[in-house]
Amino acid sequence: MDGSPLNVLGSASFNVNIFSHSVNHDIHVVRGLSNHLIIGFDFITKHGLSLDAGKNTVFWSHKSGST
């Protein structure tokens, strides 16, 4: 990152499906990113997604239904 502002093309609220778990979240479309998708810390904490860097895995930390 070079500190320059992001070129946000738009934002919308979408249902996101990960591992058969559906959540609603605001998605921002940004031009010129080096990755197609970035899952931010806001998404991770709001929806209870857990990361295990040692095992290179991602999982839901709770077993509730859609949030």
Backbone hydrogen bonds, N-H to C=O, Kabsch-Sander energy under -0.5 kcal/mol:
donor,donor_aa,acceptor,acceptor_aa,energy
7,N,31,R,-0.6
8,V,6,L,-1.2
9,L,7,N,-0.5
9,L,29,V,-3.1
10,G,29,V,-1.1
12,A,27,I,-2.1
14,F,25,H,-2.6
16,V,14,F,-0.5
16,V,23,V,-3.9
18,I,16,V,-0.6
18,I,21,H,-2.5
21,H,18,I,-1.3
23,V,16,V,-2.3
25,H,14,F,-2.7
27,I,12,A,-3.5
29,V,10,G,-2.9
30,V,28,H,-0.6
31,R,7,N,-2.7
33,L,30,V,-0.7
40,G,38,I,-0.7
44,I,40,G,-2.0
45,T,41,F,-2.6
46,K,42,D,-2.2
47,H,43,F,-2.1
48,G,44,I,-0.6
49,L,44,I,-1.8
50,S,59,F,-3.8
52,D,57,T,-2.7
53,A,51,L,-0.5
56,N,52,D,-1.1
57,T,52,D,-1.9
59,F,50,S,-2.5
61,S,48,G,-3.4
67,T,22,S,-0.7
